[in-house]
Amino acid sequence: MMFLFFGLSVNAQIGKASHKFKAHQVDNFINEVYGDQAQKVIFSNKNLYRTFKKLILERMEIVRKSEMKGKKVPKITENGMFDTYNSNVSHDDFFDVNNFNPLKYKLVFFDASSYQVYEIDNTDYLLIIKPQPKL
């Protein structure tokens, strides 16, 4: 798979070095970030909930950053944590690809024009967010 990022072509090996999120993680991610406001803000709005599900399940993946060595990629924590609804949201002390919640970070999730690539701090992984399809 080929990604274009800041004018650089990026080859990301898809397969063993790639991690897609699972359906059972969606609600957990939303609940962790939105706390007691999750029902009111996300779950009660079917279109918004569907948008978040697509974002997590279809538009995000974690890949090894070996193909990007030497390239400047913003760190996932660069813009801080998304703690508007839950002040306890924090960067994980230990990275676990199976439990990593990208919604905790202030990232560009809904860009329709380009891939977003972020380095997951202190790991050999990148979070890739595919562009939001235009309606």
N, C-alpha and C positions, 0 to 999 in steps of 0.2 A: 504494500500500500504506500502511496506517495502523498506526502503532506507538503503544503507550501506555507512557510512561516517566515514572515519578515523578508520575503524574497529569496529564502533559502529552501531548496528542496530537501525534504527530510524523508528518508526511507525508514519506516518502522516495521520491524519484523512482526508479522501477525502469526499467532500460533502459541507456542509455549511461553513466549515472552510477553504475551498480551493477556489482560484481565478485563473481562466485561462484568458489569454489575448484574446482580440477580434480582428477580421480581420481589422476593421476600425482603430485600433490603430497603426498598423504596419507602414504605411507611415508617420504618425505623429511622431512616435518615431524616425524613421530614419531622417526625416527632422529636428527635434529638435537637434539631435546630430551632423549631418553632415552639417547642414546649407546650404549655397549656393553651397556646393560641393556634395550634396546628389545625384543630377542627374548624375554628372560625375562619382562619386565613386561607388554608389550602383545601382540606378535605370537603368542606361544604360547597366549594366551587368546582363542579365537575370538569369544566374546561381547564382550569388552572391545575388541578390534580393530574389530569391527563397530560398536560404539558410537562409537568415535573417527571411523570413516569417515562415519557418519551426521552426527555433529557437524560435521565439516569440510565435507562435501559438501551437506548438506541444511539445516543449522541456522545456518550462518554466512554473512555476506556483508559486503562493504565498500561503503559508499555515501558520496557527497559530503555534507558537513555543512551545506550552504547552508540547508537547512530548519530547522536547529537553531541558527542564529546567535543569540547572546545567551542561550541556554539553558545551564545548568550541567550538563556531562556529565563524569564522571570520566575522567581520562587513563588510557590503557592501562598506563602504567608506575607508576600510583599505588600498587599493592600489590607492586611489584617483579617480578623475573624468577623464572620457575620453573626454578631451577638445581639442584634436588635430585639429579638423575642426571647432569647435565653442567654442571660449574662454569664452562665457557666460554660458556654461553648469555649473550648480551648484546643490548641494544637496537640495532637497525640504525642505522648512521650516516646512511644514505640510504634513504628509503622508496621501495620499488618494489612496486606493487600486485600484480604477478605473482609475486613471491617472498616476500611478507610471511607470516611464520609466527606466527599468533596463539597457538599452543601454548606459545610461549616465555614467556608472561606469566601471572602468577597472577591468573586471572579466574574468574568464576562461569560455568562451562561447563554445569553440569548442574542448573540451576534449572528446576523444573517449573511455576512459577507466573507468570513474567513474562519479557518481553524484557529483555536486558541490552544496554546501549549504552555504548560506550567511544570516546573521542576518541583517534585515533592521533596521538601527540605530534608537534607541529610540522608537521602536514599539514592538508589540507582534507578529511580522511576520517574516517569513523566505522566501527567494527566493530560489527555488530549480531549478537547471538546469540539465536536464537529459543528459546522454552521447550522443555525436554525433554518429549516426549510422555509422558503417564502410561500405565503398563501396565495 
